[in-house]
Protein backbone atom coordinates (compact mmCIF):
# COMPACT_ATOMS: atom_id res chain seq x y z
CA UNK A 1 0.00 0.00 0.00
CA UNK A 2 2.89 2.37 0.76
CA UNK A 3 4.27 1.84 -2.77
CA UNK A 4 0.88 2.73 -4.21
CA UNK A 5 0.68 5.94 -2.17
CA UNK A 6 4.16 6.99 -3.31
CA UNK A 7 3.17 6.22 -6.91
CA UNK A 8 0.06 8.37 -6.58
CA UNK A 9 2.11 11.31 -5.27
CA UNK A 10 4.68 10.97 -8.06
CA UNK A 11 1.94 10.85 -10.70
CA UNK A 12 0.25 13.88 -9.17
CA UNK A 13 3.48 15.91 -9.11
CA UNK A 14 4.43 14.94 -12.67
CA UNK A 15 0.88 15.69 -13.84
CA UNK A 16 0.92 19.18 -12.32
CA UNK A 17 4.24 19.96 -14.05
CA UNK A 18 3.13 18.48 -17.39
CA UNK A 19 -0.19 20.33 -17.26
CA UNK A 20 1.53 23.66 -16.69
CA UNK A 21 4.06 22.96 -19.46
CA UNK A 22 1.61 21.64 -22.05
CA UNK A 23 -1.09 24.30 -21.80
CA UNK A 24 0.86 27.04 -23.65
CA UNK A 25 2.13 24.46 -26.16
CA UNK A 26 -1.40 23.35 -27.04
CA UNK A 27 -2.42 27.02 -27.38
CA UNK A 28 0.54 27.69 -29.67
CA UNK A 29 -0.20 24.65 -31.84
CA UNK A 30 -3.86 25.73 -31.97
CA UNK A 31 -5.04 22.31 -30.84
CA UNK A 32 -8.46 23.67 -29.91
CA UNK A 33 -11.65 21.70 -29.31
CA UNK A 34 -14.33 21.95 -31.99
CA UNK A 35 -17.72 22.00 -30.27
CA UNK A 36 -20.53 19.86 -31.70
CA UNK A 37 -23.05 22.12 -33.46
CA UNK A 38 -26.01 20.58 -31.58
CA UNK A 39 -24.34 20.85 -28.16
CA UNK A 40 -26.10 22.85 -25.40
CA UNK A 41 -25.76 26.61 -25.87
CA UNK A 42 -23.55 26.93 -22.78
CA UNK A 43 -20.92 24.79 -24.51
CA UNK A 44 -20.47 27.16 -27.47
CA UNK A 45 -18.18 29.42 -25.42
CA UNK A 46 -15.83 26.44 -24.95
CA UNK A 47 -14.95 26.48 -28.64
CA UNK A 48 -11.17 26.57 -29.05
CA UNK A 49 -10.31 25.31 -25.54
CA UNK A 50 -7.07 23.30 -25.88
CA UNK A 51 -7.71 19.58 -26.29
CA UNK A 52 -5.58 16.41 -26.24
CA UNK A 53 -4.80 17.05 -22.57
CA UNK A 54 -5.06 13.29 -22.18
CA UNK A 55 -1.35 13.30 -22.98
CA UNK A 56 -0.84 14.88 -19.54
CA UNK A 57 -2.73 12.03 -17.85
CA UNK A 58 -0.88 9.41 -19.88
CA UNK A 59 2.54 10.99 -19.36
CA UNK A 60 2.11 11.37 -15.60
CA UNK A 61 0.70 7.87 -15.12
CA UNK A 62 3.36 6.17 -17.25
CA UNK A 63 6.31 7.98 -15.63
CA UNK A 64 5.10 7.21 -12.10
CA UNK A 65 4.17 3.61 -12.90
CA UNK A 66 7.48 2.81 -14.59
CA UNK A 67 9.45 4.32 -11.71
CA UNK A 68 7.61 2.22 -9.12
CA UNK A 69 7.11 -0.96 -11.18
CA UNK A 70 8.43 -4.32 -9.93
CA UNK A 71 10.62 -5.64 -12.74
CA UNK A 72 11.30 -9.02 -11.12
CA UNK A 73 8.46 -10.65 -13.08
CA UNK A 74 8.82 -11.78 -16.71
CA UNK A 75 7.77 -8.82 -18.85
CA UNK A 76 4.92 -10.64 -20.59
CA UNK A 77 3.37 -11.54 -17.21
CA UNK A 78 3.73 -8.05 -15.69
CA UNK A 79 0.17 -6.82 -15.17
CA UNK A 80 1.18 -3.18 -14.85
CA UNK A 81 2.86 -3.20 -18.25
CA UNK A 82 -0.11 -5.07 -19.73
CA UNK A 83 -2.50 -2.40 -18.42
CA UNK A 84 -0.32 0.39 -19.81
CA UNK A 85 -0.04 -1.27 -23.22
CA UNK A 86 -3.82 -1.67 -23.37
CA UNK A 87 -4.37 1.94 -22.32
CA UNK A 88 -1.76 3.22 -24.79
CA UNK A 89 -3.35 1.24 -27.61
CA UNK A 90 -6.62 3.03 -26.94
CA UNK A 91 -4.79 6.34 -26.57
CA UNK A 92 -3.40 5.92 -30.09
CA UNK A 93 -6.92 5.48 -31.47
CA UNK A 94 -8.06 8.57 -29.60
CA UNK A 95 -5.01 10.56 -30.68
CA UNK A 96 -5.64 9.84 -34.36
CA UNK A 97 -9.30 10.77 -33.86
CA UNK A 98 -8.38 14.08 -32.19
CA UNK A 99 -5.82 14.97 -34.84
CA UNK A 100 -8.34 14.23 -37.59
CA UNK A 101 -10.87 16.56 -35.93
CA UNK A 102 -8.28 19.34 -35.57
CA UNK A 103 -7.15 19.08 -39.19
CA UNK A 104 -10.71 19.06 -40.51
CA UNK A 105 -11.71 21.91 -38.21
CA UNK A 106 -14.92 20.23 -37.06
CA UNK A 107 -16.18 17.78 -34.43
CA UNK A 108 -15.87 14.67 -36.58
CA UNK A 109 -12.77 12.47 -36.58
CA UNK A 110 -12.50 8.80 -37.45
CA UNK A 111 -15.66 7.17 -38.76
CA UNK A 112 -17.50 4.79 -36.39
CA UNK A 113 -16.49 1.89 -38.64
CA UNK A 114 -12.79 2.85 -38.54
CA UNK A 115 -12.88 3.18 -34.76
CA UNK A 116 -14.65 -0.14 -34.37
CA UNK A 117 -12.07 -1.99 -36.47
CA UNK A 118 -9.13 -0.70 -34.41
CA UNK A 119 -10.93 -1.19 -31.09
CA UNK A 120 -11.99 -4.74 -31.98
CA UNK A 121 -8.45 -5.75 -32.94
CA UNK A 122 -7.07 -4.29 -29.72
CA UNK A 123 -9.82 -5.95 -27.67
CA UNK A 124 -9.10 -9.30 -29.31
CA UNK A 125 -5.39 -9.04 -28.55
CA UNK A 126 -5.91 -8.10 -24.89
CA UNK A 127 -8.62 -10.72 -24.32
CA UNK A 128 -6.31 -13.41 -25.70
CA UNK A 129 -3.48 -12.12 -23.49
CA UNK A 130 -5.66 -12.42 -20.37
CA UNK A 131 -6.96 -15.83 -21.46
CA UNK A 132 -3.43 -17.25 -21.59
CA UNK A 133 -2.06 -15.33 -18.58
CA UNK A 134 -1.32 -17.80 -15.74
CA UNK A 135 -2.81 -15.48 -13.09
CA UNK A 136 -5.93 -14.50 -15.05
CA UNK A 137 -7.18 -17.19 -17.42
CA UNK A 138 -10.83 -17.65 -18.39
CA UNK A 139 -12.29 -17.71 -14.86
CA UNK A 140 -13.85 -14.53 -13.46
CA UNK A 141 -15.02 -13.64 -9.96
CA UNK A 142 -18.69 -12.93 -9.25
CA UNK A 143 -18.90 -10.14 -6.64
CA UNK A 144 -21.25 -10.44 -3.64
CA UNK A 145 -21.72 -14.19 -4.25
CA UNK A 146 -17.97 -14.83 -3.92
CA UNK A 147 -18.01 -17.60 -6.50
CA UNK A 148 -16.02 -18.14 -9.68
CA UNK A 149 -17.45 -18.39 -13.17
CA UNK A 150 -15.53 -20.35 -15.78
CA UNK A 151 -16.35 -18.86 -19.18
CA UNK A 152 -14.12 -21.21 -21.14
CA UNK A 153 -13.51 -20.13 -24.72
CA UNK A 154 -16.46 -17.73 -24.46
CA UNK A 155 -14.21 -15.56 -22.27
CA UNK A 156 -12.62 -13.99 -25.34
CA UNK A 157 -15.75 -12.71 -27.18
CA UNK A 158 -17.44 -11.65 -23.92
CA UNK A 159 -14.39 -9.67 -22.80
CA UNK A 160 -14.04 -8.14 -26.25
CA UNK A 161 -17.59 -6.83 -25.94
CA UNK A 162 -16.86 -5.45 -22.45
CA UNK A 163 -13.63 -3.78 -23.60
CA UNK A 164 -15.15 -2.03 -26.61
CA UNK A 165 -18.25 -1.07 -24.63
CA UNK A 166 -16.30 0.37 -21.69
CA UNK A 167 -13.83 2.40 -23.76
CA UNK A 168 -16.60 3.92 -25.87
CA UNK A 169 -18.66 4.60 -22.75
CA UNK A 170 -15.75 6.46 -21.16
CA UNK A 171 -15.49 8.51 -24.33
CA UNK A 172 -19.19 9.44 -24.16
CA UNK A 173 -18.95 10.41 -20.48
CA UNK A 174 -16.33 13.05 -21.28
CA UNK A 175 -18.90 15.74 -22.02
CA UNK A 176 -18.70 18.18 -19.10
CA UNK A 177 -15.79 19.96 -17.44
CA UNK A 178 -14.12 17.58 -15.00
CA UNK A 179 -16.78 14.86 -15.32
CA UNK A 180 -14.80 11.87 -16.58
CA UNK A 181 -11.72 12.98 -14.63
CA UNK A 182 -13.60 13.08 -11.30
CA UNK A 183 -15.40 9.78 -11.79
CA UNK A 184 -12.23 8.02 -12.99
CA UNK A 185 -10.24 9.29 -10.01
CA UNK A 186 -12.64 7.47 -7.67
CA UNK A 187 -12.68 4.35 -9.88
CA UNK A 188 -8.90 4.01 -9.93
CA UNK A 189 -8.65 4.53 -6.17
CA UNK A 190 -11.13 1.67 -5.72
CA UNK A 191 -9.27 -0.56 -8.17
CA UNK A 192 -6.00 0.16 -6.33
CA UNK A 193 -7.57 -0.98 -3.03
CA UNK A 194 -8.83 -4.17 -4.69
CA UNK A 195 -5.36 -4.82 -6.13
CA UNK A 196 -3.82 -4.41 -2.69
CA UNK A 197 -6.33 -6.85 -1.19
CA UNK A 198 -5.60 -9.36 -3.98
CA UNK A 199 -1.81 -9.01 -3.48
CA UNK A 200 -1.43 -7.65 -7.01
CA UNK A 201 0.95 -4.85 -6.04
CA UNK A 202 2.23 -4.23 -9.54
CA UNK A 203 -1.27 -3.70 -10.95
CA UNK A 204 -2.13 -1.60 -7.90
CA UNK A 205 0.78 0.69 -8.72
CA UNK A 206 -0.72 1.23 -12.18
CA UNK A 207 -4.13 2.09 -10.73
CA UNK A 208 -2.57 4.45 -8.17
CA UNK A 209 -0.63 6.15 -10.96
CA UNK A 210 -3.84 6.65 -12.94
CA UNK A 211 -5.58 8.05 -9.86
CA UNK A 212 -2.77 10.54 -9.20
CA UNK A 213 -2.64 11.57 -12.86
CA UNK A 214 -6.40 12.21 -12.90
CA UNK A 215 -6.13 14.25 -9.69
CA UNK A 216 -3.46 16.43 -11.28
CA UNK A 217 -5.38 16.85 -14.53
CA UNK A 218 -8.50 17.89 -12.62
CA UNK A 219 -6.68 21.11 -11.65
CA UNK A 220 -6.78 22.05 -15.36
CA UNK A 221 -10.02 20.29 -16.30
CA UNK A 222 -12.43 21.36 -13.53
CA UNK A 223 -15.03 24.00 -14.41
CA UNK A 224 -14.23 26.27 -16.16
CA UNK A 225 -11.85 23.93 -17.98
CA UNK A 226 -8.53 25.30 -19.20
CA UNK A 227 -7.86 22.06 -21.06
CA UNK A 228 -9.88 19.12 -22.36
CA UNK A 229 -8.54 15.56 -22.38
CA UNK A 230 -10.03 14.81 -25.80
CA UNK A 231 -10.51 11.31 -27.14
CA UNK A 232 -6.79 10.88 -26.42
CA UNK A 233 -7.52 10.96 -22.70
CA UNK A 234 -10.96 9.37 -22.55
CA UNK A 235 -9.86 6.34 -24.57
CA UNK A 236 -6.71 6.02 -22.44
CA UNK A 237 -8.78 6.08 -19.25
CA UNK A 238 -11.38 3.67 -20.60
CA UNK A 239 -8.69 1.22 -21.67
CA UNK A 240 -6.96 1.39 -18.28
CA UNK A 241 -10.18 0.90 -16.29
CA UNK A 242 -11.32 -2.17 -18.21
CA UNK A 243 -7.80 -3.64 -18.31
CA UNK A 244 -7.42 -3.36 -14.53
CA UNK A 245 -10.82 -4.95 -13.90
CA UNK A 246 -10.03 -7.85 -16.24
CA UNK A 247 -6.58 -8.46 -14.77
CA UNK A 248 -8.19 -8.52 -11.33
CA UNK A 249 -10.59 -11.14 -12.72
CA UNK A 250 -13.39 -8.77 -11.68
CA UNK A 251 -14.90 -7.45 -14.94
CA UNK A 252 -18.43 -7.61 -13.48
CA UNK A 253 -17.65 -4.79 -11.02
CA UNK A 254 -17.66 -2.42 -13.99
CA UNK A 255 -21.46 -2.42 -13.75
CA UNK A 256 -21.01 -0.52 -10.47
CA UNK A 257 -17.76 1.42 -10.63
CA UNK A 258 -18.29 2.41 -14.28
CA UNK A 259 -22.03 2.96 -13.80
CA UNK A 260 -22.12 6.45 -15.28
CA UNK A 261 -19.94 5.40 -18.20
CA UNK A 262 -22.43 2.63 -18.98
CA UNK A 263 -25.40 4.96 -18.47
CA UNK A 264 -23.91 7.34 -21.02
CA UNK A 265 -23.88 4.59 -23.62
CA UNK A 266 -27.25 3.18 -22.61
CA UNK A 267 -28.98 6.58 -22.74
CA UNK A 268 -27.43 7.19 -26.16
CA UNK A 269 -28.65 3.82 -27.48
CA UNK A 270 -32.15 4.34 -26.04
CA UNK A 271 -32.36 7.84 -27.52
CA UNK A 272 -31.29 6.76 -31.01
CA UNK A 273 -33.51 3.65 -31.02
CA UNK A 274 -36.59 5.55 -29.78
CA UNK A 275 -35.93 8.39 -32.24
CA UNK A 276 -35.90 5.96 -35.17
CA UNK A 277 -38.90 3.93 -34.00
CA UNK A 278 -41.08 6.99 -33.36
CA UNK A 279 -39.88 8.98 -36.39
CA UNK A 280 -38.36 11.89 -34.52
CA UNK A 281 -39.55 11.73 -30.91
CA UNK A 282 -37.07 11.77 -28.03
CA UNK A 283 -37.03 10.35 -24.50
CA UNK A 284 -34.23 12.62 -23.28
CA UNK A 285 -33.80 16.29 -24.12
CA UNK A 286 -30.33 15.30 -25.28
CA UNK A 287 -28.09 12.25 -24.98
CA UNK A 288 -25.84 11.18 -23.32
CA UNK A 289 -27.88 11.67 -20.16
CA UNK A 290 -25.57 14.25 -18.53
CA UNK A 291 -26.62 16.68 -21.29
CA UNK A 292 -30.27 15.91 -20.46
CA UNK A 293 -29.63 16.96 -16.86
CA UNK A 294 -27.86 20.06 -18.14
CA UNK A 295 -30.83 21.05 -20.34
CA UNK A 296 -33.12 20.51 -17.34
CA UNK A 297 -31.36 23.50 -15.78
CA UNK A 298 -28.84 21.75 -13.54
CA UNK A 299 -25.44 23.45 -13.69
CA UNK A 300 -22.62 21.23 -14.90
CA UNK A 301 -20.69 21.59 -11.63
CA UNK A 302 -23.67 20.10 -9.76
CA UNK A 303 -23.92 17.26 -12.28
CA UNK A 304 -20.21 16.50 -11.84
CA UNK A 305 -20.61 16.49 -8.05
CA UNK A 306 -23.66 14.21 -8.29
CA UNK A 307 -21.82 11.79 -10.57
CA UNK A 308 -18.74 11.76 -8.36
CA UNK A 309 -20.69 11.18 -5.12
CA UNK A 310 -22.83 8.39 -6.59
CA UNK A 311 -19.72 6.78 -8.04
CA UNK A 312 -18.05 6.90 -4.62
CA UNK A 313 -21.11 5.23 -3.05
CA UNK A 314 -21.16 2.53 -5.73
CA UNK A 315 -17.44 1.97 -5.25
CA UNK A 316 -17.94 1.46 -1.50
CA UNK A 317 -20.69 -1.07 -2.30
CA UNK A 318 -18.27 -2.76 -4.71
CA UNK A 319 -15.61 -3.04 -2.01
CA UNK A 320 -18.15 -4.57 0.36
CA UNK A 321 -19.13 -7.09 -2.30
CA UNK A 322 -15.59 -8.12 -3.19
CA UNK A 323 -13.49 -7.89 -0.01
C-alpha positions as CSV (number, residue, x, y, z in Angstrom):
1,X,0.0,0.0,0.0
2,X,2.9,2.4,0.8
3,X,4.3,1.8,-2.8
4,X,0.9,2.7,-4.2
5,X,0.7,5.9,-2.2
6,X,4.2,7.0,-3.3
7,X,3.2,6.2,-6.9
8,X,0.1,8.4,-6.6
9,X,2.1,11.3,-5.3
10,X,4.7,11.0,-8.1
11,X,1.9,10.9,-10.7
12,X,0.2,13.9,-9.2
13,X,3.5,15.9,-9.1
14,X,4.4,14.9,-12.7
15,X,0.9,15.7,-13.8
16,X,0.9,19.2,-12.3
17,X,4.2,20.0,-14.0
18,X,3.1,18.5,-17.4
19,X,-0.2,20.3,-17.3
20,X,1.5,23.7,-16.7
21,X,4.1,23.0,-19.5
22,X,1.6,21.6,-22.0
23,X,-1.1,24.3,-21.8
24,X,0.9,27.0,-23.7
25,X,2.1,24.5,-26.2
26,X,-1.4,23.4,-27.0
27,X,-2.4,27.0,-27.4
28,X,0.5,27.7,-29.7
29,X,-0.2,24.6,-31.8
30,X,-3.9,25.7,-32.0
31,X,-5.0,22.3,-30.8
32,X,-8.5,23.7,-29.9
33,X,-11.7,21.7,-29.3
34,X,-14.3,21.9,-32.0
35,X,-17.7,22.0,-30.3
36,X,-20.5,19.9,-31.7
37,X,-23.0,22.1,-33.5
38,X,-26.0,20.6,-31.6
39,X,-24.3,20.8,-28.2
40,X,-26.1,22.9,-25.4
41,X,-25.8,26.6,-25.9
42,X,-23.5,26.9,-22.8
43,X,-20.9,24.8,-24.5
44,X,-20.5,27.2,-27.5
45,X,-18.2,29.4,-25.4
46,X,-15.8,26.4,-24.9
47,X,-14.9,26.5,-28.6
48,X,-11.2,26.6,-29.0
49,X,-10.3,25.3,-25.5
50,X,-7.1,23.3,-25.9
51,X,-7.7,19.6,-26.3
52,X,-5.6,16.4,-26.2
53,X,-4.8,17.0,-22.6
54,X,-5.1,13.3,-22.2
55,X,-1.4,13.3,-23.0
56,X,-0.8,14.9,-19.5
57,X,-2.7,12.0,-17.9
58,X,-0.9,9.4,-19.9
59,X,2.5,11.0,-19.4
60,X,2.1,11.4,-15.6
61,X,0.7,7.9,-15.1
62,X,3.4,6.2,-17.2
63,X,6.3,8.0,-15.6
64,X,5.1,7.2,-12.1
65,X,4.2,3.6,-12.9
66,X,7.5,2.8,-14.6
67,X,9.5,4.3,-11.7
68,X,7.6,2.2,-9.1
69,X,7.1,-1.0,-11.2
70,X,8.4,-4.3,-9.9
71,X,10.6,-5.6,-12.7
72,X,11.3,-9.0,-11.1
73,X,8.5,-10.7,-13.1
74,X,8.8,-11.8,-16.7
75,X,7.8,-8.8,-18.8
76,X,4.9,-10.6,-20.6
77,X,3.4,-11.5,-17.2
78,X,3.7,-8.1,-15.7
79,X,0.2,-6.8,-15.2
80,X,1.2,-3.2,-14.8
81,X,2.9,-3.2,-18.2
82,X,-0.1,-5.1,-19.7
83,X,-2.5,-2.4,-18.4
84,X,-0.3,0.4,-19.8
85,X,0.0,-1.3,-23.2
86,X,-3.8,-1.7,-23.4
87,X,-4.4,1.9,-22.3
88,X,-1.8,3.2,-24.8
89,X,-3.3,1.2,-27.6
90,X,-6.6,3.0,-26.9
91,X,-4.8,6.3,-26.6
92,X,-3.4,5.9,-30.1
93,X,-6.9,5.5,-31.5
94,X,-8.1,8.6,-29.6
95,X,-5.0,10.6,-30.7
96,X,-5.6,9.8,-34.4
97,X,-9.3,10.8,-33.9
98,X,-8.4,14.1,-32.2
99,X,-5.8,15.0,-34.8
100,X,-8.3,14.2,-37.6
101,X,-10.9,16.6,-35.9
102,X,-8.3,19.3,-35.6
103,X,-7.1,19.1,-39.2
104,X,-10.7,19.1,-40.5
105,X,-11.7,21.9,-38.2
106,X,-14.9,20.2,-37.1
107,X,-16.2,17.8,-34.4
108,X,-15.9,14.7,-36.6
109,X,-12.8,12.5,-36.6
110,X,-12.5,8.8,-37.5
111,X,-15.7,7.2,-38.8
112,X,-17.5,4.8,-36.4
113,X,-16.5,1.9,-38.6
114,X,-12.8,2.8,-38.5
115,X,-12.9,3.2,-34.8
116,X,-14.6,-0.1,-34.4
117,X,-12.1,-2.0,-36.5
118,X,-9.1,-0.7,-34.4
119,X,-10.9,-1.2,-31.1
120,X,-12.0,-4.7,-32.0
121,X,-8.5,-5.8,-32.9
122,X,-7.1,-4.3,-29.7
123,X,-9.8,-5.9,-27.7
124,X,-9.1,-9.3,-29.3
125,X,-5.4,-9.0,-28.5
126,X,-5.9,-8.1,-24.9
127,X,-8.6,-10.7,-24.3
128,X,-6.3,-13.4,-25.7
129,X,-3.5,-12.1,-23.5
130,X,-5.7,-12.4,-20.4
131,X,-7.0,-15.8,-21.5
132,X,-3.4,-17.2,-21.6
133,X,-2.1,-15.3,-18.6
134,X,-1.3,-17.8,-15.7
135,X,-2.8,-15.5,-13.1
136,X,-5.9,-14.5,-15.0
137,X,-7.2,-17.2,-17.4
138,X,-10.8,-17.7,-18.4
139,X,-12.3,-17.7,-14.9
140,X,-13.9,-14.5,-13.5
141,X,-15.0,-13.6,-10.0
142,X,-18.7,-12.9,-9.2
143,X,-18.9,-10.1,-6.6
144,X,-21.3,-10.4,-3.6
145,X,-21.7,-14.2,-4.2
146,X,-18.0,-14.8,-3.9
147,X,-18.0,-17.6,-6.5
148,X,-16.0,-18.1,-9.7
149,X,-17.4,-18.4,-13.2
150,X,-15.5,-20.4,-15.8
151,X,-16.4,-18.9,-19.2
152,X,-14.1,-21.2,-21.1
153,X,-13.5,-20.1,-24.7
154,X,-16.5,-17.7,-24.5
155,X,-14.2,-15.6,-22.3
156,X,-12.6,-14.0,-25.3
157,X,-15.8,-12.7,-27.2
158,X,-17.4,-11.7,-23.9
159,X,-14.4,-9.7,-22.8
160,X,-14.0,-8.1,-26.3
161,X,-17.6,-6.8,-25.9
162,X,-16.9,-5.5,-22.4
163,X,-13.6,-3.8,-23.6
164,X,-15.1,-2.0,-26.6
165,X,-18.2,-1.1,-24.6
166,X,-16.3,0.4,-21.7
167,X,-13.8,2.4,-23.8
168,X,-16.6,3.9,-25.9
169,X,-18.7,4.6,-22.7
170,X,-15.7,6.5,-21.2
171,X,-15.5,8.5,-24.3
172,X,-19.2,9.4,-24.2
173,X,-19.0,10.4,-20.5
174,X,-16.3,13.1,-21.3
175,X,-18.9,15.7,-22.0
176,X,-18.7,18.2,-19.1
177,X,-15.8,20.0,-17.4
178,X,-14.1,17.6,-15.0
179,X,-16.8,14.9,-15.3
180,X,-14.8,11.9,-16.6
181,X,-11.7,13.0,-14.6
182,X,-13.6,13.1,-11.3
183,X,-15.4,9.8,-11.8
184,X,-12.2,8.0,-13.0
185,X,-10.2,9.3,-10.0
186,X,-12.6,7.5,-7.7
187,X,-12.7,4.4,-9.9
188,X,-8.9,4.0,-9.9
189,X,-8.6,4.5,-6.2
190,X,-11.1,1.7,-5.7
191,X,-9.3,-0.6,-8.2
192,X,-6.0,0.2,-6.3
193,X,-7.6,-1.0,-3.0
194,X,-8.8,-4.2,-4.7
195,X,-5.4,-4.8,-6.1
196,X,-3.8,-4.4,-2.7
197,X,-6.3,-6.9,-1.2
198,X,-5.6,-9.4,-4.0
199,X,-1.8,-9.0,-3.5
200,X,-1.4,-7.6,-7.0
201,X,0.9,-4.9,-6.0
202,X,2.2,-4.2,-9.5
203,X,-1.3,-3.7,-10.9
204,X,-2.1,-1.6,-7.9
205,X,0.8,0.7,-8.7
206,X,-0.7,1.2,-12.2
207,X,-4.1,2.1,-10.7
208,X,-2.6,4.4,-8.2
209,X,-0.6,6.2,-11.0
210,X,-3.8,6.7,-12.9
211,X,-5.6,8.0,-9.9
212,X,-2.8,10.5,-9.2
213,X,-2.6,11.6,-12.9
214,X,-6.4,12.2,-12.9
215,X,-6.1,14.2,-9.7
216,X,-3.5,16.4,-11.3
217,X,-5.4,16.9,-14.5
218,X,-8.5,17.9,-12.6
219,X,-6.7,21.1,-11.7
220,X,-6.8,22.1,-15.4
221,X,-10.0,20.3,-16.3
222,X,-12.4,21.4,-13.5
223,X,-15.0,24.0,-14.4
224,X,-14.2,26.3,-16.2
225,X,-11.9,23.9,-18.0
226,X,-8.5,25.3,-19.2
227,X,-7.9,22.1,-21.1
228,X,-9.9,19.1,-22.4
229,X,-8.5,15.6,-22.4
230,X,-10.0,14.8,-25.8
231,X,-10.5,11.3,-27.1
232,X,-6.8,10.9,-26.4
233,X,-7.5,11.0,-22.7
234,X,-11.0,9.4,-22.5
235,X,-9.9,6.3,-24.6
236,X,-6.7,6.0,-22.4
237,X,-8.8,6.1,-19.3
238,X,-11.4,3.7,-20.6
239,X,-8.7,1.2,-21.7
240,X,-7.0,1.4,-18.3
241,X,-10.2,0.9,-16.3
242,X,-11.3,-2.2,-18.2
243,X,-7.8,-3.6,-18.3
244,X,-7.4,-3.4,-14.5
245,X,-10.8,-5.0,-13.9
246,X,-10.0,-7.8,-16.2
247,X,-6.6,-8.5,-14.8
248,X,-8.2,-8.5,-11.3
249,X,-10.6,-11.1,-12.7
250,X,-13.4,-8.8,-11.7
251,X,-14.9,-7.4,-14.9
252,X,-18.4,-7.6,-13.5
253,X,-17.6,-4.8,-11.0
254,X,-17.7,-2.4,-14.0
255,X,-21.5,-2.4,-13.8
256,X,-21.0,-0.5,-10.5
257,X,-17.8,1.4,-10.6
258,X,-18.3,2.4,-14.3
259,X,-22.0,3.0,-13.8
260,X,-22.1,6.5,-15.3
261,X,-19.9,5.4,-18.2
262,X,-22.4,2.6,-19.0
263,X,-25.4,5.0,-18.5
264,X,-23.9,7.3,-21.0
265,X,-23.9,4.6,-23.6
266,X,-27.3,3.2,-22.6
267,X,-29.0,6.6,-22.7
268,X,-27.4,7.2,-26.2
269,X,-28.6,3.8,-27.5
270,X,-32.2,4.3,-26.0
271,X,-32.4,7.8,-27.5
272,X,-31.3,6.8,-31.0
273,X,-33.5,3.6,-31.0
274,X,-36.6,5.5,-29.8
275,X,-35.9,8.4,-32.2
276,X,-35.9,6.0,-35.2
277,X,-38.9,3.9,-34.0
278,X,-41.1,7.0,-33.4
279,X,-39.9,9.0,-36.4
280,X,-38.4,11.9,-34.5
281,X,-39.6,11.7,-30.9
282,X,-37.1,11.8,-28.0
283,X,-37.0,10.4,-24.5
284,X,-34.2,12.6,-23.3
285,X,-33.8,16.3,-24.1
286,X,-30.3,15.3,-25.3
287,X,-28.1,12.3,-25.0
288,X,-25.8,11.2,-23.3
289,X,-27.9,11.7,-20.2
290,X,-25.6,14.3,-18.5
291,X,-26.6,16.7,-21.3
292,X,-30.3,15.9,-20.5
293,X,-29.6,17.0,-16.9
294,X,-27.9,20.1,-18.1
295,X,-30.8,21.1,-20.3
296,X,-33.1,20.5,-17.3
297,X,-31.4,23.5,-15.8
298,X,-28.8,21.8,-13.5
299,X,-25.4,23.4,-13.7
300,X,-22.6,21.2,-14.9
301,X,-20.7,21.6,-11.6
302,X,-23.7,20.1,-9.8
303,X,-23.9,17.3,-12.3
304,X,-20.2,16.5,-11.8
305,X,-20.6,16.5,-8.0
306,X,-23.7,14.2,-8.3
307,X,-21.8,11.8,-10.6
308,X,-18.7,11.8,-8.4
309,X,-20.7,11.2,-5.1
310,X,-22.8,8.4,-6.6
311,X,-19.7,6.8,-8.0
312,X,-18.0,6.9,-4.6
313,X,-21.1,5.2,-3.0
314,X,-21.2,2.5,-5.7
315,X,-17.4,2.0,-5.2
316,X,-17.9,1.5,-1.5
317,X,-20.7,-1.1,-2.3
318,X,-18.3,-2.8,-4.7
319,X,-15.6,-3.0,-2.0
320,X,-18.2,-4.6,0.4
321,X,-19.1,-7.1,-2.3
322,X,-15.6,-8.1,-3.2
323,X,-13.5,-7.9,0.0
